[in-house]
Amino acid sequence: MNWVYLAIAGALEIAWAIGLKYTEGWTRLVPSLITGVLMIASFYFLSLAVKTLPIGTAYAVWTGIGTVGAAILGMVLFNEPRDAVRIVCIMLIIVGIAGLKLTSSS
């Protein structure tokens, strides 16, 4: 169940990272409130995951999921660059996340 909690925390991190763009520097009330709730929920599920997972593994996977998701959604939603080097770097992060999962004892 710890990996499920971590996956939820990572998905919520993607959501709040994208939400930051819509807050326009915390000047828009509704997007700011939604983003704040998503942040709290993400940290809550991360805290559940680290009860049994090593903190280094959990934190790296959590931030990796958020990084990959935000980068991909940035390309899709905000027309950020889609060059080959960027794609390869995202793939390397995915390999790192998978490697941490495969080598975790929990």
Sequence and secondary structure as in RCSB ss.txt:
>XXXX:A:sequence
MNWVYLAIAGALEIAWAIGLKYTEGWTRLVPSLITGVLMIASFYFLSLAVKTLPIGTAYAVWTGIGTVGAAILGM
VLFNEPRDAVRIVCIMLIIVGIAGLKLTSSS
>XXXX:A:secstr
 HHHHHHHHHHHHHHHHHHHHHHTTTTSHHHHHHHHHHHHHHHHHHHHHTTTS HHHHHHHHHHHHHHHHHHHHH
HHH     HHHHHHHHHHHHHHHHHHHH   
